[in-house]
Amino acid sequence: MPGGPYALAAGPGNGLWFTLVDSGRIGRLDPAAAFEAGPSARPTIVTAGPDGAMWFTAYGTHRIGRVTTAGEVTDFALPTPECGPFGIAAGPDGALWFTETTADRLGRITTDGEVTEFPPLVAGSFPSAVTAGPDGAMWFTLNQGNAIGRIDLDGTTSLHPLPTEGAAPVGITAGPDGALWFVEIGAGQIGRITPDGAVTEFPLPDRAGRPHAITTGPDGRLWFTEWAGNRIGAIAPDGTIESYALPTARSEPHGITTGPDGAVWAALEIGALVRVEVRHGYAARA
């Protein structure tokens, strides 16, 4: 897989979609295919949209992209130049919400391409991942702002500082317990925040593991990647953590998702995807 897969997401038709940042392509398994995202696009995060297409951020061109299952790619220019779109997720309002890392703001795009950008947050806060919360709002990480943010569908924003200095949160996902779960790449911890803002942090056995992305697994645990630790980890809602070493050294796992086949999939910088079969609370690599 040229370019090294970075992020991945389940899509329509039992497809597993992934971004190939360096080669400017979007890939798909089952059936296998690869689609050009555009010159210098650097497709970064990909997610399933409410319209049956996949949507992605194009960090290098400051655009939001859309690709159909037939491979037709459309891109939409963002109003703010050099804004650095990164995270993207479908919202409860039928639109896609995204972060702008260098512009320190969030944006919203409808499926017909109408873009709204909301007022900037704290300067230099680097909003990163975003996800729909159980409370009807969108939740996001502030990687350099050391906080978790919440934005209502009308654009009203609130920020929740993290207890650990230098936590540097990245990935975030809605958990099975009605809370939001996130990774702290700078502190080597997994965090949990309730809709009312109460934060709990769980240290990893290897604090230098550099957790990066997180997803809810089919077994009710939260699965995450540790790119420096060369592991895939899982944390139960009670805080119990297990980790699974990858067979290839220095694989650098980044994105992670539950696939359409019920397994957990992760993207490896070495140019591969890894599949972890989950069975009754334990994992068996397939």
Summary of the structure (lengths in Angstrom):
residues: 286
radius of gyration: 17.2
end to end distance: 19.3
largest distance: 47.8
contacts: 1083
relative contact order: 0.11
helix: 1%
strand: 51%
